[in-house]
Every structure is written in C-alpha cells, then in structure tokens.
C-alpha cells in the first residue's frame, strides 16, 4: 500500500492508482499519510483532492463514480451530478452519461433515464451512437413495463368483472327462485 500511496502522492491524476488506493483504504479503513495515522480514512477524500487539481479529467470522474457505485455510496447521485457539471459537455464524456443512465435504470427510474438520454443526445459526444442505442433500450424497457402493468391491471379488472357478474347472476338466480 505504501508504494501505491507514493505513486498517488506524486501523480494525483493517475486515476487507476487512485482507484486502487481508495479500494485499499475502504478495505483497511486506516492509512498512514505523511507519517500521520489517519483512522477511518475516507477514500472519497483522495478523489476530492485529485479533482481539486484537475476538475475536467473524465477518467478521474469515471473512477470516482465507479468507486461510489461499487460501495453503494449514498452520494453517488451527487457525484454523477457534479461530474456532468464538470465534464458532461466534453466530447469524451459518453461513459459518464451511460453510467448514470444505467444507474437510474437499476432503480427503474425510467423518467429520469429518459431525461438523461435526451440531455446526452443534445450533447456533442464522440460516441453518440452508444447514447442513441441506450435511449432505444430505455424506451423498450419502459414500453415493456407499461405493457406488463397494463396486463396486470387488465387481469385484475377482468377478475373484478367476473366476480361482479357472478354475484349479479347469483342474486338474479335467488330472486328468480324466491318468486317461484
């Protein structure tokens, strides 16, 4: 860990080493930085410090997002928002947009997915075809969810109608039998 720590201290923009060090900190939960023992070190501090040096590094934001998602971080949405504010308009930010769309799809937040796809398509990204394919996937998933919900609703409505007709038929039969 000391070697990795020294690599990160020399070059905070080395996002791969930074990610590995953050993982080690997360697992160990203690780190010796500049001969001072830090208990319960927060690996996000490494990313935040590196982002202060270079806020427009797409690979650095991608690493931070991956780390945040891997550890079910409550701040993941905030990291996505900050990343899009910082680098979302850059032509090579396609992966950040796609990761955010996938993240929202995992929670079945289809309205937000659709909005994110629309915003990404309005951005001059190099790999816009990937965003368009993702948008088609979002629309297909949304359509399938709506159809499935409709079928469920349709089945429950049919049951209610059948029960209602059965009750009406039974009541009519009783009325007819009581008159005779």
VEXRO-931336 format. One record per residue: residue number from 0; x negated, y, z of N, C-alpha, C in turn; residue in three letters; chain. Coordinates in Angstrom, 1 decimal. Layout:
[NUM [X Y Z] [X Y Z] [X Y Z] 'Ala' 'A']
...
***
This chain:
[0 [-0.8 -1.2 0.0] [0.0 0.0 0.0] [-0.9 1.3 0.0] 'Unk' 'A']
[1 [-2.0 1.2 0.6] [-2.9 2.4 0.7] [-3.4 2.8 -0.7] 'Unk' 'A']
[2 [-3.7 1.8 -1.5] [-4.1 2.1 -2.9] [-3.0 2.8 -3.7] 'Unk' 'A']
[3 [-1.8 2.2 -3.6] [-0.7 2.8 -4.3] [-0.4 4.2 -3.7] 'Unk' 'A']
[4 [-0.6 4.4 -2.4] [-0.3 5.7 -1.8] [-1.3 6.7 -2.4] 'Unk' 'A']
[5 [-2.6 6.3 -2.5] [-3.6 7.2 -3.0] [-3.4 7.6 -4.5] 'Unk' 'A']
[6 [-2.9 6.6 -5.3] [-2.5 6.9 -6.7] [-1.4 7.9 -6.7] 'Unk' 'A']
[7 [-0.4 7.7 -5.9] [0.7 8.7 -5.9] [0.3 10.1 -5.4] 'Unk' 'A']
[8 [-0.6 10.1 -4.4] [-1.1 11.4 -3.9] [-1.9 12.1 -5.0] 'Unk' 'A']
[9 [-2.6 11.4 -5.8] [-3.4 12.0 -6.9] [-2.5 12.5 -8.1] 'Unk' 'A']
[10 [-1.5 11.7 -8.4] [-0.7 12.0 -9.5] [0.8 11.7 -9.1] 'Unk' 'A']
[11 [1.4 12.7 -8.6] [2.8 12.5 -8.2] [3.8 12.3 -9.3] 'Unk' 'A']
[12 [3.3 12.5 -10.5] [4.2 12.4 -11.7] [4.2 11.0 -12.3] 'Unk' 'A']
[13 [3.3 10.1 -11.7] [3.3 8.7 -12.1] [4.5 8.0 -11.5] 'Unk' 'A']
[14 [5.6 8.0 -12.3] [6.9 7.6 -11.8] [6.9 6.1 -11.5] 'Unk' 'A']
[15 [6.1 5.3 -12.2] [6.1 3.8 -11.9] [5.5 3.6 -10.5] 'Unk' 'A']
[16 [4.3 4.2 -10.2] [3.7 4.0 -8.9] [4.5 4.6 -7.8] 'Unk' 'A']
[17 [5.2 5.7 -8.1] [6.0 6.4 -7.1] [7.2 5.5 -6.8] 'Unk' 'A']
[18 [7.8 4.8 -7.8] [8.9 3.9 -7.5] [8.5 2.7 -6.7] 'Unk' 'A']
[19 [7.3 2.2 -7.0] [6.8 1.0 -6.3] [6.5 1.4 -4.8] 'Unk' 'A']
[20 [5.9 2.6 -4.6] [5.6 3.0 -3.3] [6.9 3.3 -2.5] 'Unk' 'A']
[21 [7.9 3.9 -3.1] [9.2 4.1 -2.5] [9.8 2.7 -2.1] 'Unk' 'A']
[22 [9.7 1.7 -2.9] [10.2 0.4 -2.6] [9.5 -0.2 -1.4] 'Unk' 'A']
[23 [8.2 0.0 -1.3] [7.4 -0.5 -0.2] [7.8 0.2 1.1] 'Unk' 'A']
[24 [8.0 1.5 1.0] [8.4 2.3 2.2] [9.8 1.9 2.6] 'Unk' 'A']
[25 [10.7 1.7 1.7] [12.0 1.2 2.0] [12.0 -0.1 2.8] 'Unk' 'A']
[26 [11.1 -1.0 2.3] [11.0 -2.3 2.9] [10.3 -2.3 4.3] 'Unk' 'A']
[27 [9.2 -1.5 4.3] [8.4 -1.4 5.6] [9.0 -0.5 6.6] 'Unk' 'A']
[28 [9.5 0.6 6.1] [10.1 1.7 6.9] [9.1 2.4 7.8] 'Unk' 'A']
[29 [7.8 2.3 7.4] [6.8 3.1 8.1] [5.7 3.3 7.1] 'Unk' 'A']
[30 [5.0 4.4 7.2] [3.9 4.7 6.3] [2.9 5.6 6.9] 'Unk' 'A']
[31 [1.7 5.4 6.6] [0.6 6.3 7.1] [0.2 7.3 6.0] 'Unk' 'A']
[32 [0.6 8.5 6.2] [0.3 9.5 5.2] [-0.7 10.5 5.9] 'Unk' 'A']
[33 [-1.8 10.8 5.2] [-2.8 11.7 5.7] [-3.1 11.5 7.2] 'Unk' 'A']
[34 [-3.4 10.2 7.5] [-3.7 9.8 8.9] [-2.7 10.1 9.9] 'Unk' 'A']
[35 [-1.5 10.3 9.5] [-0.4 10.6 10.5] [0.7 9.5 10.2] 'Unk' 'A']
[36 [1.0 8.8 11.3] [2.0 7.7 11.2] [3.4 8.4 11.1] 'Unk' 'A']
[37 [4.1 8.0 10.1] [5.5 8.5 9.9] [6.4 7.3 10.1] 'Unk' 'A']
[38 [7.2 7.4 11.2] [8.1 6.3 11.5] [9.4 6.6 10.7] 'Unk' 'A']
[39 [10.0 5.5 10.2] [11.2 5.6 9.5] [11.1 6.6 8.3] 'Unk' 'A']
[40 [10.1 6.5 7.6] [9.9 7.3 6.4] [11.0 7.2 5.4] 'Unk' 'A']
[41 [11.4 8.3 4.8] [12.4 8.4 3.9] [11.8 8.3 2.5] 'Unk' 'A']
[42 [12.0 7.2 1.7] [11.4 7.2 0.4] [11.9 8.2 -0.6] 'Unk' 'A']
[43 [13.1 8.8 -0.3] [13.6 9.9 -1.2] [12.7 11.1 -1.1] 'Unk' 'A']
[44 [12.0 11.3 0.0] [11.0 12.4 0.2] [10.0 12.4 -0.9] 'Unk' 'A']
[45 [9.5 11.2 -1.3] [8.5 11.0 -2.3] [9.0 11.6 -3.6] 'Unk' 'A']
[46 [10.2 11.2 -4.0] [10.8 11.6 -5.2] [11.1 13.1 -5.2] 'Unk' 'A']
[47 [11.6 13.6 -4.1] [11.9 15.1 -4.0] [10.6 15.9 -4.1] 'Unk' 'A']
[48 [9.5 15.4 -3.5] [8.2 16.1 -3.6] [7.7 16.1 -5.0] 'Unk' 'A']
[49 [7.8 15.0 -5.7] [7.4 14.9 -7.1] [8.2 15.8 -8.0] 'Unk' 'A']
[50 [9.5 15.8 -7.7] [10.4 16.6 -8.5] [10.2 18.1 -8.4] 'Unk' 'A']
[51 [9.6 18.5 -7.2] [9.2 19.9 -7.0] [8.1 20.3 -7.9] 'Unk' 'A']
[52 [7.2 19.3 -8.2] [6.1 19.5 -9.1] [6.6 19.6 -10.6] 'Unk' 'A']
[53 [7.5 18.7 -11.0] [8.0 18.7 -12.4] [9.4 18.3 -12.4] 'Unk' 'A']
[54 [10.3 19.3 -12.4] [11.7 19.1 -12.3] [12.3 18.5 -13.7] 'Unk' 'A']
[55 [11.5 18.7 -14.8] [12.0 18.2 -16.1] [11.4 16.9 -16.6] 'Unk' 'A']
[56 [11.0 16.1 -15.7] [10.5 14.8 -16.1] [11.6 13.8 -16.1] 'Unk' 'A']
[57 [12.0 13.4 -17.3] [13.1 12.4 -17.5] [12.7 11.1 -16.9] 'Unk' 'A']
[58 [11.5 10.5 -17.1] [11.1 9.3 -16.4] [11.2 9.3 -14.9] 'Unk' 'A']
[59 [10.8 10.4 -14.3] [10.8 10.6 -12.9] [12.3 10.6 -12.4] 'Unk' 'A']
[60 [13.2 11.3 -13.1] [14.6 11.3 -12.7] [15.2 9.8 -12.8] 'Unk' 'A']
[61 [14.8 9.2 -13.9] [15.3 7.8 -14.1] [14.8 6.9 -13.0] 'Unk' 'A']
[62 [13.6 7.0 -12.5] [13.1 6.2 -11.4] [13.8 6.5 -10.1] 'Unk' 'A']
[63 [14.1 7.8 -9.9] [14.8 8.2 -8.7] [16.2 7.7 -8.7] 'Unk' 'A']
[64 [16.9 7.7 -9.9] [18.2 7.2 -10.0] [18.2 5.7 -9.8] 'Unk' 'A']
[65 [17.3 5.0 -10.4] [17.2 3.5 -10.2] [17.0 3.1 -8.8] 'Unk' 'A']
[66 [16.1 3.9 -8.1] [15.9 3.6 -6.7] [17.2 3.8 -5.9] 'Unk' 'A']
[67 [17.8 4.9 -6.1] [19.0 5.3 -5.4] [20.1 4.3 -5.6] 'Unk' 'A']
[68 [20.3 3.8 -6.9] [21.3 2.8 -7.2] [20.9 1.4 -6.6] 'Unk' 'A']
[69 [19.7 1.1 -6.6] [19.2 -0.2 -6.1] [19.4 -0.3 -4.6] 'Unk' 'A']
[70 [19.5 0.8 -3.9] [19.6 0.7 -2.4] [21.0 1.3 -2.0] 'Unk' 'A']
[71 [22.0 1.2 -2.9] [23.3 1.7 -2.5] [23.3 3.0 -1.8] 'Unk' 'A']
[72 [22.6 3.9 -2.3] [22.4 5.2 -1.6] [23.7 6.0 -1.8] 'Unk' 'A']
[73 [24.2 6.6 -0.7] [25.4 7.4 -0.8] [25.2 8.7 -1.6] 'Unk' 'A']
[74 [23.9 9.0 -1.8] [23.6 10.2 -2.5] [23.4 10.0 -4.0] 'Unk' 'A']
[75 [23.7 8.8 -4.5] [23.5 8.5 -5.9] [24.2 9.5 -6.9] 'Unk' 'A']
[76 [25.5 9.8 -6.6] [26.2 10.7 -7.4] [25.5 12.1 -7.4] 'Unk' 'A']
[77 [25.0 12.5 -6.3] [24.3 13.8 -6.2] [23.0 13.8 -7.0] 'Unk' 'A']
[78 [22.3 12.7 -7.0] [21.1 12.5 -7.8] [21.4 12.6 -9.3] 'Unk' 'A']
[79 [22.5 11.9 -9.7] [22.9 12.0 -11.1] [23.2 13.4 -11.5] 'Unk' 'A']
[80 [24.0 14.1 -10.7] [24.4 15.5 -11.0] [23.2 16.4 -11.1] 'Unk' 'A']
[81 [22.2 16.2 -10.2] [21.0 17.1 -10.2] [20.2 16.7 -11.4] 'Unk' 'A']
[82 [20.1 15.4 -11.8] [19.3 15.0 -13.0] [19.9 15.6 -14.2] 'Unk' 'A']
[83 [21.2 15.6 -14.4] [21.9 16.1 -15.6] [21.7 17.6 -15.6] 'Unk' 'A']
[84 [21.8 18.3 -14.5] [21.5 19.7 -14.5] [20.1 20.1 -14.9] 'Unk' 'A']
[85 [19.1 19.2 -14.5] [17.7 19.5 -14.7] [17.3 19.1 -16.1] 'Unk' 'A']
[86 [17.7 17.9 -16.6] [17.2 17.3 -17.8] [18.3 16.8 -18.8] 'Unk' 'A']
[87 [19.6 17.0 -18.4] [20.7 16.5 -19.2] [20.7 17.0 -20.7] 'Unk' 'A']
[88 [20.2 18.2 -20.9] [20.3 18.8 -22.2] [19.0 18.4 -23.0] 'Unk' 'A']
[89 [18.1 17.7 -22.5] [16.9 17.3 -23.2] [17.3 16.2 -24.1] 'Unk' 'A']
[90 [16.6 16.1 -25.3] [17.0 15.1 -26.3] [16.7 13.7 -25.9] 'Unk' 'A']
[91 [15.8 13.5 -24.9] [15.4 12.2 -24.5] [16.1 11.7 -23.2] 'Unk' 'A']
[92 [17.2 12.4 -22.8] [17.9 12.1 -21.5] [19.0 11.1 -21.7] 'Unk' 'A']
[93 [19.0 10.4 -22.8] [20.1 9.4 -23.1] [20.3 8.4 -22.0] 'Unk' 'A']
[94 [19.2 7.8 -21.5] [19.3 6.8 -20.5] [19.9 7.3 -19.2] 'Unk' 'A']
[95 [19.7 8.6 -18.9] [20.3 9.1 -17.7] [21.8 9.2 -17.8] 'Unk' 'A']
[96 [22.2 9.6 -19.0] [23.7 9.7 -19.3] [24.3 8.3 -19.2] 'Unk' 'A']
[97 [23.6 7.3 -19.9] [24.1 6.0 -19.9] [24.2 5.3 -18.6] 'Unk' 'A']
[98 [23.1 5.6 -17.7] [23.1 5.0 -16.4] [24.3 5.6 -15.6] 'Unk' 'A']
[99 [24.6 6.9 -15.7] [25.7 7.5 -15.0] [27.0 6.9 -15.4] 'Unk' 'A']
[100 [27.2 6.7 -16.7] [28.4 6.2 -17.2] [28.6 4.7 -16.7] 'Unk' 'A']
[101 [27.5 3.9 -16.8] [27.6 2.6 -16.2] [27.9 2.5 -14.7] 'Unk' 'A']
[102 [27.3 3.5 -14.0] [27.5 3.6 -12.6] [29.0 3.8 -12.3] 'Unk' 'A']
[103 [29.6 4.8 -13.0] [31.0 5.1 -12.8] [31.9 3.9 -13.3] 'Unk' 'A']
[104 [31.5 3.2 -14.3] [32.3 2.1 -14.8] [32.3 1.0 -13.8] 'Unk' 'A']
[105 [31.2 0.9 -13.0] [31.2 -0.2 -12.0] [32.2 0.1 -10.9] 'Unk' 'A']
[106 [32.7 1.3 -10.8] [33.7 1.6 -9.8] [35.1 1.8 -10.5] 'Unk' 'A']
[107 [35.1 1.5 -11.8] [36.3 1.6 -12.6] [36.9 3.0 -12.6] 'Unk' 'A']
[108 [36.0 3.9 -12.6] [36.4 5.4 -12.6] [36.4 5.8 -14.1] 'Unk' 'A']
[109 [37.4 5.3 -14.8] [37.5 5.5 -16.3] [37.6 6.9 -16.7] 'Unk' 'A']
[110 [38.3 7.7 -16.0] [38.5 9.1 -16.3] [37.1 9.8 -16.3] 'Unk' 'A']
[111 [36.4 9.6 -15.3] [35.0 10.2 -15.2] [34.1 9.6 -16.3] 'Unk' 'A']
[112 [34.2 8.3 -16.6] [33.4 7.7 -17.6] [33.7 8.4 -19.0] 'Unk' 'A']
[113 [35.0 8.6 -19.2] [35.4 9.2 -20.5] [34.8 10.7 -20.6] 'Unk' 'A']
[114 [34.9 11.4 -19.5] [34.4 12.8 -19.5] [32.9 12.8 -19.7] 'Unk' 'A']
[115 [32.2 11.9 -19.0] [30.7 11.8 -19.1] [30.3 11.5 -20.6] 'Unk' 'A']
[116 [31.1 10.5 -21.2] [30.8 10.2 -22.6] [31.0 11.4 -23.5] 'Unk' 'A']
[117 [32.1 12.1 -23.3] [32.4 13.3 -24.1] [31.3 14.3 -23.9] 'Unk' 'A']
[118 [30.8 14.6 -22.7] [29.8 15.5 -22.4] [28.5 15.1 -23.1] 'Unk' 'A']
[119 [28.2 13.8 -23.0] [26.9 13.3 -23.6] [27.0 13.4 -25.1] 'Unk' 'A']
[120 [28.1 13.2 -25.7] [28.3 13.3 -27.1] [28.1 14.7 -27.6] 'Unk' 'A']
[121 [28.4 15.7 -26.7] [28.2 17.1 -27.1] [26.8 17.5 -26.9] 'Unk' 'A']
[122 [25.9 16.7 -26.4] [24.5 17.0 -26.1] [23.7 16.5 -27.2] 'Unk' 'A']
[123 [22.7 17.2 -27.7] [21.8 16.8 -28.8] [20.8 15.7 -28.4] 'Unk' 'A']
[124 [21.3 14.5 -28.2] [20.4 13.4 -27.7] [19.8 12.7 -28.9] 'Unk' 'A']
[125 [18.6 12.1 -28.7] [18.0 11.4 -29.8] [18.7 10.1 -30.1] 'Unk' 'A']
[126 [19.2 9.4 -29.1] [19.9 8.1 -29.3] [21.4 8.3 -29.1] 'Unk' 'A']
[127 [22.0 9.2 -29.9] [23.4 9.5 -29.7] [24.2 8.3 -30.1] 'Unk' 'A']
[128 [23.7 7.4 -31.0] [24.5 6.2 -31.3] [24.7 5.3 -30.1] 'Unk' 'A']
[129 [23.8 5.3 -29.2] [24.0 4.5 -28.0] [25.1 5.1 -27.1] 'Unk' 'A']
[130 [25.2 6.4 -27.1] [26.3 7.0 -26.3] [27.6 6.7 -27.0] 'Unk' 'A']
[131 [27.6 6.8 -28.3] [28.9 6.6 -29.1] [29.3 5.1 -28.8] 'Unk' 'A']
[132 [28.4 4.2 -28.9] [28.7 2.8 -28.6] [29.3 2.6 -27.1] 'Unk' 'A']
[133 [28.6 3.3 -26.2] [29.1 3.2 -24.8] [30.5 3.8 -24.7] 'Unk' 'A']
[134 [30.8 4.9 -25.4] [32.1 5.5 -25.4] [33.1 4.6 -25.9] 'Unk' 'A']
[135 [32.8 3.8 -27.0] [33.7 2.8 -27.5] [34.0 1.7 -26.5] 'Unk' 'A']
[136 [32.9 1.4 -25.8] [33.1 0.3 -24.7] [34.0 0.9 -23.6] 'Unk' 'A']
[137 [33.8 2.1 -23.2] [34.7 2.7 -22.2] [36.1 2.7 -22.6] 'Unk' 'A']
[138 [36.3 3.1 -23.9] [37.7 3.2 -24.4] [38.3 1.8 -24.5] 'Unk' 'A']
[139 [37.6 0.8 -24.9] [38.0 -0.6 -25.0] [38.4 -1.1 -23.6] 'Unk' 'A']
[140 [37.5 -0.8 -22.6] [37.8 -1.3 -21.2] [39.0 -0.6 -20.7] 'Unk' 'A']
[141 [39.1 0.7 -21.0] [40.3 1.5 -20.5] [41.6 0.9 -21.1] 'Unk' 'A']
[142 [41.5 0.6 -22.4] [42.7 0.1 -23.1] [43.1 -1.3 -22.5] 'Unk' 'A']
[143 [42.1 -2.1 -22.2] [42.4 -3.4 -21.7] [42.9 -3.3 -20.2] 'Unk' 'A']
[144 [42.5 -2.4 -19.5] [43.0 -2.2 -18.1] [44.5 -1.7 -18.2] 'Unk' 'A']
[145 [44.8 -0.8 -19.1] [46.1 -0.3 -19.3] [47.0 -1.4 -19.7] 'Unk' 'A']
[146 [46.6 -2.2 -20.7] [47.4 -3.3 -21.2] [47.7 -4.3 -20.1] 'Unk' 'A']
[147 [46.6 -4.6 -19.3] [46.8 -5.6 -18.2] [47.8 -5.1 -17.2] 'Unk' 'A']
[148 [47.6 -3.8 -16.8] [48.5 -3.2 -15.9] [50.0 -3.2 -16.4] 'Unk' 'A']
[149 [50.1 -2.9 -17.7] [51.4 -3.0 -18.3] [52.0 -4.4 -18.2] 'Unk' 'A']
[150 [51.2 -5.4 -18.5] [51.7 -6.8 -18.4] [52.1 -7.1 -17.0] 'Unk' 'A']
[151 [51.3 -6.7 -16.0] [51.7 -7.0 -14.6] [53.0 -6.3 -14.3] 'Unk' 'A']
[152 [53.1 -5.0 -14.7] [54.3 -4.3 -14.4] [55.5 -4.9 -15.2] 'Unk' 'A']
[153 [55.3 -5.3 -16.4] [56.3 -5.9 -17.2] [56.8 -7.2 -16.6] 'Unk' 'A']
[154 [55.9 -8.0 -16.1] [56.3 -9.3 -15.4] [57.1 -9.0 -14.1] 'Unk' 'A']
[155 [56.7 -8.0 -13.4] [57.4 -7.7 -12.1] [58.8 -7.2 -12.4] 'Unk' 'A']
[156 [58.9 -6.3 -13.5] [60.2 -5.8 -13.9] [61.1 -6.9 -14.4] 'Unk' 'A']
[157 [60.5 -7.8 -15.2] [61.3 -9.0 -15.6] [61.8 -9.8 -14.4] 'Unk' 'A']
[158 [61.0 -10.0 -13.4] [61.4 -10.8 -12.3] [62.6 -10.0 -11.5] 'Unk' 'A']
[159 [62.4 -8.7 -11.4] [63.5 -7.9 -10.8] [64.8 -8.0 -11.5] 'Unk' 'A']
[160 [64.7 -7.9 -12.9] [65.9 -8.0 -13.7] [66.5 -9.4 -13.6] 'Unk' 'A']
[161 [65.7 -10.4 -13.6] [66.2 -11.8 -13.5] [66.9 -12.0 -12.1] 'Unk' 'A']
[162 [66.2 -11.5 -11.1] [66.8 -11.6 -9.7] [68.1 -10.8 -9.7] 'Unk' 'A']
[163 [68.1 -9.7 -10.3] [69.3 -8.8 -10.3] [70.5 -9.5 -11.0] 'Unk' 'A']
[164 [70.2 -10.1 -12.2] [71.2 -10.8 -13.0] [71.6 -12.1 -12.2] 'Unk' 'A']
[165 [70.7 -12.8 -11.6] [71.1 -14.0 -10.8] [72.0 -13.6 -9.7] 'Unk' 'A']
[166 [71.7 -12.5 -9.0] [72.6 -12.0 -7.9] [73.9 -11.6 -8.4] 'Unk' 'A']
[167 [73.9 -10.9 -9.6] [75.2 -10.5 -10.2] [76.0 -11.7 -10.6] 'Unk' 'A']
[168 [75.4 -12.7 -11.2] [76.0 -13.9 -11.6] [76.6 -14.7 -10.4] 'Unk' 'A']
[169 [75.8 -14.8 -9.3] [76.3 -15.4 -8.1] [77.5 -14.7 -7.5] 'Unk' 'A']
[170 [77.4 -13.3 -7.5] [78.5 -12.6 -7.0] [79.8 -12.7 -7.8] 'Unk' 'A']
[171 [79.6 -12.7 -9.2] [80.7 -12.9 -10.1] [81.3 -14.3 -9.9] 'Unk' 'A']
[172 [80.5 -15.3 -9.7] [81.0 -16.7 -9.5] [81.8 -16.8 -8.2] 'Unk' 'A']
[173 [81.3 -16.2 -7.2] [82.0 -16.2 -5.9] [83.3 -15.5 -6.0] 'Unk' 'A']
[174 [83.3 -14.4 -6.7] [84.6 -13.6 -6.9] [85.6 -14.4 -7.7] 'Unk' 'A']
[175 [85.1 -15.1 -8.7] [86.0 -15.9 -9.6] [86.5 -17.1 -8.8] 'Unk' 'A']
[176 [85.7 -17.7 -8.0] [86.1 -18.8 -7.2] [87.1 -18.4 -6.1] 'Unk' 'A']
[177 [86.9 -17.3 -5.5] [87.8 -16.8 -4.5] [89.2 -16.4 -5.0] 'Unk' 'A']
[178 [89.3 -16.1 -6.3] [90.6 -15.7 -6.9] [91.4 -17.0 -7.2] 'Unk' 'A']
[179 [90.7 -18.1 -7.4] [91.5 -19.3 -7.8] [91.9 -20.1 -6.6] 'Unk' 'A']
***
